[in-house]
Amino acid sequence: MPGFNLDSTLPPGALSDGPQLTAAANQAIALARSGESRKGLALALLARNQARVLDLRRGEAEALNAAAVVHAIRGDHISAVAAAIDACELAGRLEGRSILGHSRVTLGSAAFALGMVGEARAALEACLAQAVCCGDRELEVRARSGLGIVLGDLGEFEAATQELARVLFLVERHQQMTCPARALSNLANLHAKRAKKHLAAGDRIAAASDCEDADRLAARALEVADARGNLSVQIDAAGIRGKVRDLLGEPHEALLFLASACRAGIAARSRTPLLWVLCEQGRIHRGLGQLDAARTAYDEALEIAAELRPSPKIAEACQGLEWVERAAGNEAAARRWSEQAHVETEAFEHARAQTRRQLDAFFAAG
């Protein structure tokens, strides 16, 4: 795959034909996975604009699909929906079944993130059926991964495990498709979710077993991600190991793993993947009564989330800061953060409602 250095002028002839545009779209996603989401998005949009200049519609659809994936990696699901719908409409006119399928997977995952669980499940199941029918392994991996995550959040753990285990089998067998680290991380997170459910039901033995599996899988994911330079999985896997320690009632050990995730992001100058980790840090510091540390974590989370506006994490960070200031006896500051959380929640809900209407119309159209 040819490389493109966005820090310098593109070489003559770059992005001048279909194969170059395909390579740029693929590299945009790779950049985002390695922690360079801004560069990835810039490359995807550059490829899209160049495809339009050259009137290469397939290249434009591939670039739009890449932009949607990069937005999703950044956690900006609203922007991901806009780009993926455009990619679907263009791919549909071109009869580009693979591009269409990948864009629909992105839409299904975004729909789930925006609370449209039933629609997400149906969309991902349809994409999976298409992938299996066409023998499209890459599409199958993405569709099964998305479906496994949805099923896990629905509490259908056995079905979710089957989907994610199949993903791991496929990516380990065909490693040219994608890095196995993400599949390992998704399985680890599924076990952590099930451990949390067991704890809520009072079954500490089952919870401990799932915590052990989650930690083992996350450790493997971290090892593979380190070797492959997959920063987003490095951060998630270290964060999952932290969540496991917290579930086991070891908050200080949990903070060590979360801190290591933050160091990885800071070292790579990529803070966007740290957003959920910082919110977890803030929550655990709160529980320990460590107000200054909690304030610092929430402040950093708020700064990152503001770059992704609209984002539900803005309100979450504001609510965390409200709690910190109230616990510190700063009622005036607590009220200001409460008001800000309300404003940000309303702004996000307005944007989410608009995007859900777009998705409703898209799914209704078939």
Summary of the structure (lengths in Angstrom):
residues: 366
radius of gyration: 20.7
end to end distance: 34.6
largest distance: 64.4
contacts: 1328
relative contact order: 0.07
helix: 82%
strand: 0%
